[in-house]
């Protein structure tokens, strides 16, 4: 018997014999054949698969239909090799990379002895791009990957398009750059907050120092004014004393001189401190008003009042803030009136945290008076400036208003009002 020719197609063995004799297994010889995607060829014989799936065998001048061929449903597994990272092969199964090793090439291949034709692959890098991509190449490269957790997955397909059931996977973690890590961001925030607080602290400190300097300068100016007192007041007081002596009115002259010396002593004491007790301040104002009453020949009447809720407490207030306005009420409110007038100084509790000092007169009013005494005007301006500085430096409320009584009460006169904290520091 001639040499037999056999063709295997998808595990179906077809034997081709030119003599039609029975074939002994010992006489079978396998011959080499070439393959295309859907056919086998030998020297005198060939096979082909039609579009409808039938397998045709050509023998010499004859064409034989062997029936429909079955599709290859055998799944081809894919093997994932060790990746190449920054031109270096990584041996570890679970790969942890620093942020700058982010150029990765994956190598993979099918595991099959049936066909040497190119295989289709589909792949994706989860965490970077979850969409599937397709290729016939056996390697894929990713460059400049950002930090994160990634899983590379790849499937392979056989010649009939059946994909492997499970993918081959490789997990890779690329660490964050230190600027992306939580501790670094927290440190930056902490440093920023620290620097901001430092800048604010320095600014507040400088401002506080400036306020202290300003209030010290202002206090020195006010002390100088208080120490010198009103030259007109001193001159007129001495003239009054001389007049009492010339008239042999030694009793009134002596009383006037004693009160005047007490007032000078009280003013000198107030210069030594930036604050004073409310009762002491009212006693000093009372002494001053009694001298003015004697000097102006009883043209001036006055009264003082302290709320009982304040008189039982030690209330501290800035020193020398009342007298300039009392003096202003007398000189520019009462004296311009021929019949004279009244001055009332009162301290009234308005809340649990504040009280009010009022200096009221029934003089000509602020619309008709013109400040002619430079000393008095400067003294008031310094006092108001000092109150504003004290409010800033102590972080407490010091309110001040001047009201024309003709507008609020329908009578002439002026009301000066201070709102001060009870717990003045």
Phi and psi in degrees as a GROMACS rama.xvg file:
@    title "Ramachandran Plot"
@    xaxis  label "Phi"
@    yaxis  label "Psi"
@TYPE xy
-69.1259  162.56  UNK-2
-58.9223  130.961  UNK-3
-86.0224  148.632  UNK-4
-117.539  125.047  UNK-5
-121.644  145.929  UNK-6
-126.544  130.676  UNK-7
-105.906  125.783  UNK-8
-131.51  110.453  UNK-9
54.5553  49.2003  UNK-10
67.9699  7.577  UNK-11
-101.989  121.735  UNK-12
-94.8447  118.309  UNK-13
-109.95  129.279  UNK-14
-108.584  128.733  UNK-15
-111.273  123.719  UNK-16
-132.916  132.326  UNK-17
-79.974  -20.0281  UNK-18
-99.6233  -11.6681  UNK-19
72.8753  9.66857  UNK-20
-79.9933  163.838  UNK-21
-67.9246  152.371  UNK-22
-110.905  125.641  UNK-23
-87.9307  143.135  UNK-24
-60.2063  -30.9689  UNK-25
-72.6342  -22.1351  UNK-26
-92.6573  -1.45417  UNK-27
-76.8219  130.018  UNK-28
-126.202  130.389  UNK-29
-84.0394  131.998  UNK-30
-109.255  157.803  UNK-31
-73.9683  144.712  UNK-32
-143.421  157.557  UNK-33
-99.6696  157.106  UNK-34
-125.072  145.289  UNK-35
-116.986  -170.151  UNK-36
-61.2909  -43.27  UNK-37
-126.51  20.713  UNK-38
-150.8  159.962  UNK-39
-125.207  145.471  UNK-40
-134.439  143.372  UNK-41
-124.283  -169.608  UNK-42
-66.269  -44.3864  UNK-43
-115.026  -2.03514  UNK-44
-133.656  153.766  UNK-45
-152.303  159.608  UNK-46
-125.325  158.262  UNK-47
-154.814  149.442  UNK-48
-110.664  125.89  UNK-49
-79.9071  172.52  UNK-50
-64.9454  -26.8645  UNK-51
-84.8942  0.421769  UNK-52
94.2205  6.37103  UNK-53
-84.9084  145.18  UNK-54
-100.846  124.23  UNK-55
-111.719  138.106  UNK-56
-118.784  125.13  UNK-57
-99.9354  121.15  UNK-58
-124.893  107.256  UNK-59
61.4007  -122.261  UNK-60
-95.5038  4.2523  UNK-61
-98.4391  152.357  UNK-62
-126.123  117.319  UNK-63
-116.869  132.147  UNK-64
-93.2698  121.94  UNK-65
-95.5841  4.45241  UNK-66
98.2679  177.419  UNK-67
-72.7621  138.116  UNK-68
-92.7774  151.382  UNK-69
-87.2042  143.967  UNK-70
-71.4326  149.714  UNK-71
-82.2953  107.454  UNK-72
-100.733  6.9968  UNK-73
-71.5707  128.746  UNK-74
-85.4557  135.4  UNK-75
-98.4462  115.665  UNK-76
-71.554  158.282  UNK-77
-119.205  140.376  UNK-78
-108.352  126.402  UNK-79
-100.629  119.546  UNK-80
-84.323  176.339  UNK-81
-69.187  131.813  UNK-82
-73.5528  158.24  UNK-83
-106.407  117.981  UNK-84
-120.028  117.317  UNK-85
50.2187  46.0015  UNK-86
66.9742  18.3524  UNK-87
-129.164  136.615  UNK-88
-79.4671  131.605  UNK-89
-101.801  128.744  UNK-90
-89.8709  -25.0047  UNK-91
-67.1548  149.925  UNK-92
-75.4401  -50.5157  UNK-93
-98.2738  115.603  UNK-94
-101.764  125.299  UNK-95
-117.635  119.155  UNK-96
-117.726  146.034  UNK-97
-69.3378  165.578  UNK-98
-60.5594  -28.0874  UNK-99
-90.5665  -3.45539  UNK-100
-101.648  77.4273  UNK-101
-126.139  21.0237  UNK-102
-110.016  111.059  UNK-103
-125.604  134.763  UNK-104
-121.7  126.255  UNK-105
-101.593  134.478  UNK-106
-113.357  139.471  UNK-107
-152.758  159.331  UNK-108
-156.408  160.55  UNK-109
-82.8  162.379  UNK-110
-117.083  92.3538  UNK-111
-158.589  140.072  UNK-112
-107.948  3.70469  UNK-113
-81.2652  -38.9813  UNK-114
-143.284  138.021  UNK-115
-97.1188  6.70516  UNK-116
-71.0322  161.172  UNK-117
-64.8829  138.372  UNK-118
-102.457  144.072  UNK-119
-83.7835  139.822  UNK-120
-127.48  147.511  UNK-121
-126.623  142.673  UNK-122
-147.589  164.142  UNK-123
-160.161  158.216  UNK-124
-115.783  94.3978  UNK-125
-62.6482  137.236  UNK-126
97.936  -16.8224  UNK-127
-117.358  -49.441  UNK-128
-152.1  112.494  UNK-129
-82.9804  -2.36419  UNK-130
-79.5823  144.01  UNK-131
-80.9489  139.516  UNK-132
-120.132  154.557  UNK-133
-120.357  145.623  UNK-134
-160.011  160.5  UNK-135
-106.117  -6.30139  UNK-136
-73.1524  159.765  UNK-137
-105.583  15.0252  UNK-138
-154.236  148.547  UNK-139
-135.274  136.301  UNK-140
-116.807  140.309  UNK-141
-122.033  130.809  UNK-142
-118.586  149.14  UNK-143
52.4151  47.4832  UNK-144
-70.0412  137.395  UNK-145
-72.8315  167.926  UNK-146
-65.047  147.784  UNK-147
156.523  -178.904  UNK-148
-103.696  125.931  UNK-149
-128.595  150.569  UNK-150
-132.358  115.896  UNK-151
-88.5399  127.992  UNK-152
-126.371  138.81  UNK-153
-141.536  138.318  UNK-154
-116.345  156.086  UNK-155
-124.117  155.919  UNK-156
-123.35  145.357  UNK-157
-80.6231  -176.091  UNK-158
-67.535  -16.4729  UNK-159
-101.318  10.4365  UNK-160
86.2222  13.0862  UNK-161
-88.0137  122.747  UNK-162
-86.4525  148.953  UNK-163
-59.7587  148.23  UNK-164
-70.1606  -42.4608  UNK-165
-119.724  144.487  UNK-166
-82.8992  158.643  UNK-167
-86.9239  138.595  UNK-168
-128.704  152.742  UNK-169
-143.577  120.879  UNK-170
-95.0288  137.103  UNK-171
-137.569  134.909  UNK-172
-118.355  124.578  UNK-173
-106.26  118.865  UNK-174
-67.0688  154.191  UNK-175
-74.467  149.425  UNK-176
-63.7503  149.193  UNK-177
-58.8225  -24.6548  UNK-178
-73.6751  -14.6712  UNK-179
-97.6435  -7.33359  UNK-180
-79.4454  153.314  UNK-181
-61.0321  -42.7522  UNK-182
-62.9469  -35.1726  UNK-183
-69.5966  -44.8691  UNK-184
-62.5405  -40.9343  UNK-185
-63.8689  -38.6551  UNK-186
-65.3599  -42.0364  UNK-187
-62.3273  -44.5305  UNK-188
-62.2887  -43.2723  UNK-189
-63.7638  -43.9408  UNK-190
-64.5993  -40.4307  UNK-191
-62.3255  -45.5777  UNK-192
-63.2853  -41.3522  UNK-193
-62.91  -45.1359  UNK-194
-65.4509  -40.0908  UNK-195
-61.5199  -45.3592  UNK-196
-63.5172  -37.7308  UNK-197
-65.24  -43.7709  UNK-198
-62.8113  -44.5321  UNK-199
-63.2484  -42.1808  UNK-200
-61.8111  -45.0612  UNK-201
-63.369  -42.9464  UNK-202
-63.3225  -44.534  UNK-203
-65.2514  -40.5327  UNK-204
-62.2139  -46.1109  UNK-205
-62.3482  -41.9539  UNK-206
-64.9698  -38.8801  UNK-207
-64.7088  -41.8611  UNK-208
-64.0369  -41.0816  UNK-209
-64.3091  -42.3073  UNK-210
-62.7232  -41.8227  UNK-211
-63.1136  -41.4434  UNK-212
-64.2592  -43.2716  UNK-213
-63.6023  -42.8462  UNK-214
-70.5134  -30.4405  UNK-215
-67.7414  -44.6779  UNK-216
-61.9801  -43.5427  UNK-217
-64.4286  -38.2031  UNK-218
-65.7597  -39.3314  UNK-219
-62.8171  -41.4243  UNK-220
-62.7621  -43.9648  UNK-221
-67.8572  -37.2544  UNK-222
-63.1784  -38.7462  UNK-223
-64.1078  -41.7492  UNK-224
-65.8342  -41.7404  UNK-225
-67.9556  -40.5014  UNK-226
-64.8363  -40.4349  UNK-227
-74.9833  -26.6308  UNK-228
57.2882  -177.364  UNK-229
-78.898  115.149  UNK-230
-55.753  -37.6206  UNK-231
-63.9515  -40.4988  UNK-232
-63.8872  -45.8808  UNK-233
-64.0468  -45.7231  UNK-234
-61.3335  -45.6672  UNK-235
-67.9967  -35.5732  UNK-236
-63.6957  -45.4288  UNK-237
-64.2655  -36.5165  UNK-238
-64.1208  -38.6841  UNK-239
-65.1181  -42.4454  UNK-240
-62.1961  -43.2947  UNK-241
-61.9269  -38.9087  UNK-242
-64.6678  -40.3856  UNK-243
-62.464  -39.5343  UNK-244
-67.9589  -43.5757  UNK-245
-61.7643  -31.6723  UNK-246
-88.784  9.2133  UNK-247
60.1312  23.7473  UNK-248
-92.9432  69.0927  UNK-249
-66.6162  -30.6548  UNK-250
-62.6661  -51.3957  UNK-251
-66.4243  -37.4165  UNK-252
-63.8443  -42.1392  UNK-253
-65.9392  -43.9471  UNK-254
-61.2754  -42.312  UNK-255
-65.1135  -42.8577  UNK-256
-65.9123  -38.3256  UNK-257
-65.1065  -46.4947  UNK-258
-63.309  -39.3115  UNK-259
-64.9574  -41.5668  UNK-260
-66.7762  -37.7944  UNK-261
-64.1528  -39.8647  UNK-262
-65.8078  -42.4141  UNK-263
-63.039  -41.6899  UNK-264
-63.5929  -42.5054  UNK-265
-64.5727  -39.9358  UNK-266
-65.6289  -40.8489  UNK-267
-63.7077  -38.6268  UNK-268
-65.2037  -38.5763  UNK-269
-68.9724  -24.374  UNK-270
-68.0042  -29.1766  UNK-271
-71.1491  -19.9002  UNK-272
-132.4  151.405  UNK-273
-82.5785  -9.32009  UNK-274
-136.495  162.75  UNK-275
-150.959  165.88  UNK-276
-80.4016  144.471  UNK-277
-59.7053  -43.7707  UNK-278
-64.3097  -40.8453  UNK-279
-64.0146  -39.6094  UNK-280
-66.1282  -39.576  UNK-281
-68.981  -35.6553  UNK-282
-64.8356  -38.39  UNK-283
-67.6232  -40.2094  UNK-284
-65.5373  -38.3061  UNK-285
-63.0353  -40.8008  UNK-286
-63.713  -42.0884  UNK-287
-64.6974  -43.9935  UNK-288
-65.9435  -35.5753  UNK-289
-66.2646  -36.6845  UNK-290
-66.0313  -42.99  UNK-291
-65.3013  -35.3312  UNK-292
-63.852  -42.9731  UNK-293
-66.5794  -39.2374  UNK-294
-66.7136  -36.8197  UNK-295
-97.1451  20.5711  UNK-296
56.0371  50.0662  UNK-297
61.9054  21.521  UNK-298
-75.3734  -14.1706  UNK-299
-112.927  131.072  UNK-300
-115.582  146.136  UNK-301
-144.508  161.769  UNK-302
-151.865  149.966  UNK-303
-129.246  144.242  UNK-304
-145.211  134.162  UNK-305
-124.862  127.833  UNK-306
-56.0492  137.206  UNK-307
-60.2184  -29.7501  UNK-308
-71.2669  -17.9745  UNK-309
-98.2201  -28.4259  UNK-310
-70.1578  -22.2401  UNK-311
-89.7989  -0.407289  UNK-312
-117.837  158.395  UNK-313
-90.184  96.3338  UNK-314
-95.4479  123.117  UNK-315
-101.757  136.49  UNK-316
-140.953  160.81  UNK-317
-59.1145  136.253  UNK-318
-73.5598  152.311  UNK-319
60.6576  35.3496  UNK-320
-102.041  -13.2885  UNK-321
-93.7298  -42.3989  UNK-322
-57.3227  -43.0084  UNK-323
-57.0304  -35.1718  UNK-324
-80.6155  -30.4057  UNK-325
-66.3721  -44.1916  UNK-326
-62.148  -39.6849  UNK-327
-66.2166  -38.1766  UNK-328
-63.1295  -37.8231  UNK-329
-72.5284  -51.9236  UNK-330
-68.8834  -39.1106  UNK-331
-111.963  -1.02107  UNK-332
-115.371  -51.6558  UNK-333
-85.0939  -49.6257  UNK-334
-60.6537  -35.2253  UNK-335
-64.2461  -16.4909  UNK-336
-85.9612  132.476  UNK-337
-64.5017  -38.1447  UNK-338
-85.9279  0.463787  UNK-339
79.1197  -163.025  UNK-340
-176.134  -166.71  UNK-341
-123.773  146.013  UNK-342
-126.532  131.488  UNK-343
-126.323  128.278  UNK-344
-117.209  125.941  UNK-345
-139.144  153.583  UNK-346
-127.131  118.832  UNK-347
-128.35  132.603  UNK-348
-75.1556  125.74  UNK-349
-105.736  -23.0369  UNK-350
-159.168  -178.604  UNK-351
-70.5284  -14.9971  UNK-352
-116.622  -13.7323  UNK-353
-135.475  157.661  UNK-354
-140.915  167.576  UNK-355
-125.612  132.779  UNK-356
-109.074  124.832  UNK-357
-117.985  133.711  UNK-358
-118.837  106.536  UNK-359
-114.751  140.003  UNK-360
-138.962  159.465  UNK-361
-112.541  39.7523  UNK-362
-78.482  -154.993  UNK-363
-75.3359  -16.3912  UNK-364
94.4371  160.926  UNK-365
-74.5737  -17.1418  UNK-366
-79.7528  -20.0851  UNK-367
-108.55  -8.49894  UNK-368
-98.8796  144.873  UNK-369
-123.489  128.261  UNK-370
-73.9687  113.207  UNK-371
-104.725  -18.8975  UNK-372
-94.1962  109.63  UNK-373
-61.6722  -39.2692  UNK-374
-60.4735  -46.0946  UNK-375
-64.4784  -41.428  UNK-376
-64.4987  -43.4445  UNK-377
-65.0772  -40.2892  UNK-378
-60.5473  -42.8804  UNK-379
-65.6246  -43.6958  UNK-380
-61.9573  -42.3762  UNK-381
-64.1282  -38.948  UNK-382
-64.437  -43.7976  UNK-383
-65.3438  -41.3658  UNK-384
-63.9129  -39.1393  UNK-385
-64.8589  -40.0966  UNK-386
-61.3858  -42.7948  UNK-387
-63.1442  -42.6568  UNK-388
-66.1805  -40.2329  UNK-389
-62.5412  -38.3178  UNK-390
-62.59  -39.6926  UNK-391
-72.9446  -45.1177  UNK-392
-73.9102  -28.891  UNK-393
-97.715  -5.58161  UNK-394
55.4459  40.3925  UNK-395
-128.411  160.518  UNK-396
-85.461  125.365  UNK-397
-126.924  101.585  UNK-398
-101.7  147.203  UNK-399
-144.83  132.572  UNK-400
-142.111  150.373  UNK-401
-122.898  126.57  UNK-402
-124.498  138.58  UNK-403
-85.9418  121.055  UNK-404
-68.282  -20.4797  UNK-405
-64.9688  -28.1974  UNK-406
-84.9097  -29.7648  UNK-407
-102.025  -32.1274  UNK-408
-121.428  -6.10554  UNK-409
75.2479  14.9382  UNK-410
-129.862  160.168  UNK-411
-74.4206  158.633  UNK-412
127.561  178.846  UNK-413
-136.703  146.088  UNK-414
-121.904  120.141  UNK-415
-104.158  128.951  UNK-416
-131.019  128.422  UNK-417
-109.183  137.303  UNK-418
-113.819  116.172  UNK-419
-122.69  151.709  UNK-420
-75.3643  140.646  UNK-421
-66.613  -40.6459  UNK-422
-95.2083  61.1457  UNK-423
-67.7624  133.423  UNK-424
